[in-house]
Amino acid sequence: MQFTLSGLWGHMGLFAQGIVIAMGIMSVLSLVILAERSLVFRASRRHSRRFASEMATLLSQGDFETASHAKLGADVGYLGRTIRAGLTAYRISSDDSRDEVMESVARSLERQAQREVQSLKRGLGHLATVASTAPFVGLLGTTMGIVTAFQQMGEAGAGGIGTISTGISEALVTTAFGLLVAIPAVMGYNSLQGWVDARAVDLAEASNEFLDAAARALKRARSAVV
């Protein structure tokens, strides 16, 4: 037997081949998720930064009416959607008492921030599943490869390396495939999850700053009326 990929594949049993195919599918799935999430995260962060730069002055001045009707394009990122939810709540409840307005705005910000975080996490559960199960799938192939080696040994009545080479090769190949699939998935998941956690902190800070600006704007508006 030649110890090349084609040679190893040709001498694998159906079970080992199924294990390799399954891990190949898992690998493709994890790579697709990594690529898709990376593109989504980059675009969303770019849109959020643009929204922040264009709206910072209006919000700091308390000009919520102009901010709520500003035309900033189709996508304003996770930050823009969260702040817009707060602006909408502020506009709708502006005739209520101060406490009711602030509570309504805070709830709207919190709900939208949670939606944005969950949206950013989309697909990460599948990536975590691949990262955690790939080594065990490879271990299953390893176990069956050892079983195959002992079967070959029993059938031949001898224990030479040539007799058990097919089973041992199956065990080693499936182990290697399991690690090759799991390692990038683990690294990618940790990186993406860390990015999402950082954005959750950004949303919390932005929401608190918006609440402060809303409180000042509401105080000025009602002082002017009085």
N, C-alpha and C positions, 0 to 999 in steps of 0.2 A: 504494500500500500504506500502511495506517495503522500507525504504529509504536506499537501497543498490544500487550498480551500476546495477545489473541485474534487481532489482525491478524498478528502475527509467527508465531503458531502455524499459522494458515491458510496462510501462504506458505512454511512450512518443508517440506523434502522428508521422505520417510519415514525416511531415515537420521538426520537432525537431530532429528526427533521421537522416534526411538528413544533417542537420546542423552539428551534431556531427560527422558524417562520413566525411563531407567536412573538418572539422577542424582536424580530425585524419589524413587525407591525407596531409594537410598543415603541420602538426607537423612532420610527417615522412619525408616530403620533406626538411624541415628546418634542421632536424637532419642529414640527409644524406649530405646536403651541408656543414654543419658545420664540419662533420667528414672528408669529402673529401678535403675541403679547408685546414683544419688543417694539414692533411698528406702532401698535396702538398706544403704548406708553409714551413713545417719543412724540407722536402727533398730539396727544392729549396734553402733555406738558408744554409743548410749544404754544398751543392754543390758549392754555391757562395763563402762561406768561404774557401773551399778547393782551388778553383780557385785563390782567392786573395792571399792566402799564397804561392802558387806555382809560380805565375806570378809576384808578387810584385818586386822581384829583377830584373827580365828581363826588366820590363817596366821602372823602375826607372833608369836603366842604358841605356835606349834608344835602347835596342836590340830588335827592333820590328820584324825583320825578323825571329829570333829564336822563339819569342813569338807567331807569327802567325802560325807557323808550329808545335808548341808543341802539343803532344798527351796527352790529359787530360781526356780521357774517353768520354762516350756518352753524358753525361749531365754535363754541367758546370754552371747550375743555371742561374738566371736572370742577374747576374753581368757578368758572362762569356760570355753570348750571346751578351750583350751590348758592352763589350770591344772588342770582336771579330769583331763586325760590324765596330768599329772604326779602328781596325787593317787592315781590308780588304780595307776600304776606303783610308787609308794612303798608302797602298801598290799600289793600282790601280792609285792613283793620284800623286804619288811621283815625277813624271817628270813635273808636273804643277808648276805654281808660288807658292810662299809661302802662299799668301792669299787664293788662290784657294784650296790648299791642306788643310789648316785649316778649311775653310768653308765646304769642302766636308766631312771631318772627323766630324765636329760639327753636320752637318745635319744627318749623319749616326748614330751617337750616340743618337741624339734626337729622331729620328724615332724608333730606336730599343728600347730605354727606354720607349717610349709611348706604343709600342707593349707589352713590358713586364708588364707594369702596368695594361694594359687592360686585359692581360692574367691572372694576379693575381686577378683581380676583377671578373673573370668569376663566375657566380652563386650568387654573392652578391646582384644583382638586385632582384632575386627571393626571397632571404632571407629578403630583405627589404620589398618586397611586402607582404610576410607572416606576418612580424612584424607589418606592418601598417594596414593590412586589417583584421587580426584575431579578434581584439576587436570588429570591426564593424559587422563581421559575427556572433559573439556571441551576440551582441546587437540585431541583427535581430531575432535570436532565442529567446532572452529575450522578445522582443516586441510581437512575435507570441505567446509566453507562456502566457503573460498577456491577450492577446486577447482570448486565449483558456480558461483562468480562468473566464473571464467575460461571455463567452458563456455558460460555465457550470453553472455559477451563474444564468443566465437567464433561462436556461432549468430547473433548480431545483427550481427556485422561492425563493431561500434562499441564504444567504451569509456566511454560516459556513465554517470553515477552511477545513473541510472534503470535502465540495463541490468543492472548488477551489484548492485543494492540488495538483492535477495533473498538472494544468496549471502553478501554482507557481513553482513546482519542475522543470518543463521544463525550465522556465525562469532562475532559479538559476543555473541549470546544464549547460545550454548553455553559460551563463555568465562566469562561472568558467572555462569551456573549452576554451573559447576565451582568457582569461587571461593566462591560462596554456600554450597555444600555443604561445601567443605574447611575454611573458616575456623572455623565453630563446632565441627566435628569435631576439629580440631587443638587448639583451646582447651580443649574438654571432655576430650580424652584427656590432655593435660598436667596438667590439674587433678586428674582422677581418679587418674592414675598417681602424682602427688605425694602424694595422700592415702594410697594403698596403701603407698607407701614409708615414710611416717610411721608407719603402723600396724605395719609390719614391725619398725621400730625399737622401738615400744612393746612388741611381743611378745618381742623379744630381751631388753629390759630386765626385763620381768616374769618371764621364764623364769630369768634370772640371779638375781633376787631370790628366786624360789621355791626355786632350788637352795641358796641361802644359808640360807633358813629350814629347808629339809629337812635340811641338814647339822647345823644346831644342834639340831633336834628329834631327829634320830637319835642325836646324841651324848648328849643328856639322857636319852633312853629307855634307852640301853645303860649309862649310868652308874648309873641307878636300879636296873637289874637286878643290876649288879655289887655 
